[in-house]
Amino acid sequence: MLTIGLIREGKIPADNRVALTPAQCKWLHKNFANIRVVAQHSDKRCFTDREYAMAGVELKEDVSASDVLMGIKEVPIDQLIPGKTYLFFSHTKKAQEHNQKLFQAILKNNITLIDYECLTHDDGQRILGFGFFAGIVGAHNGMMAYGKRTNLFNLNRVYQQKDYRNLIHTYFGLKLPKMKIAVTGSGRVAHGVLEIMNLMGIHEVEPFEYLHKHFDYPVYVDLKGRDLYARKDDGTYNRDDFHLHPEAYKCNFSPFAKQTDVLMNGIYWDKNIAPLFSVEEFKANEFSIKTIADITNDYHGSIAINIGDSTIEEPVYGVDKKTLERTKPYLPGSVDLMAVGNLPNELPRDASRYFGEQLIKFVLEDLVKGGSATIDRATIVKQGVLNTPYEYLRAYAEEVISN
């Protein structure tokens, strides 16, 4: 018998997504005699305690008897239960400074950490993620921001809709002005963005047409890795080589920055990858982008002018083109930036349903069996010890943290 404990989200602000919905828990209980799900009381989830109870899930405050504890965001250090197995997004894979103390506490408390972000198929493709719905919400918010800046159209907020189906209905009759939208990326985030582009009736064009043709209607271009990056030595692109040696590549986004009104950024990024544009390019008169939806949302990352997170309540801020200071949105002399870190929270029930489906389909059976190559690849820490694939985090784990 595998007992799964759905833990209450402790990070502030609290996330409202869940790893398994009430309907999914009910289905598991019906179809698997060796799986039992319990849920910790919470008044923050997008599904209520009552909905879980009606689905046959036991609600309790103490879930420490569970074999596996599942959350979404990082678990606060004072809420960690020693010796347990956790699944959540720890945001420690890249040795993120802000979660170093959490990582060290996981090791100290002999915890096993299976990170959702590290669950991959044999070919390296990620199994779980909320990227598609981040793309959906991010694209909507980007278009909403451009509409507010230009006063040419109006979109309501995503979280005001009951669900994704209702959101789609709000696009009926939407008339957009002529505009050029650049979409970057090829993963789940980009797929979500493209979904919104198509639902809004925006036409896709090829990169050459985008740069050299005039359009009297809204268009978008989908820029993947090969469109954006090339080796500095010979101008070629290979995906595997790019991820292994990103410092050997230059970014070719510059021509698009001079032809684009709205940038929807969903590209993969790490610290050795060149940003899409430099601060100097941003300041230049030729820089035509008015609105940036930085769905990837890395501080000073692929968007060099990302100077911090925004919130669901106030998703857009301005960046002054001369001083680079953060301003109110929609001001003259600034570019609007959306940089929300928890975009799927605007469609939490849909996002959770999709996440749980993938979890059940590709991960749960391996957990019941006690492990697999997939689980091992995603296990960053095993009973308080760094797992071999993550030895590169040794210094991160042992470094003395000041204050």
Secondary structure, 3 states (H helix, E strand, C coil): CEEEEECCCCCCCCCCCCCCCHHHHHHHHHHCCCEEEEEECCCCCCCCHHHHHHCCCEEECCCCCCCEEECCCCCCHHHCCCCCEEEECCCCCCCCHHHHHHHHHHHHCCCEEEEHHHCECCCCCECCCCHHHHHHHHHHHHHHHHHHHHCCCCCCCHHHCCCHHHHHHCCCCCCCCCCEEEEECCCHHHHHHHHHHHHCCCEECCHHHHHHCCCCCCEEEEECHHHHEEECCCCCCCHHHHHHCHHHEEECCHHHHCCCCEEEECCCCCCCCCCCECHHHHHCCCCCCCEEEECCCCCCCCECCCCCCECCCCCEEEEECCCCCEECCCCCCEEEEECECCHHHHCHHHHHHHHHHHHHHHCHHHHHHCCCHHHHHHEEEECCEECHHHHHHHHHHHCCCCC
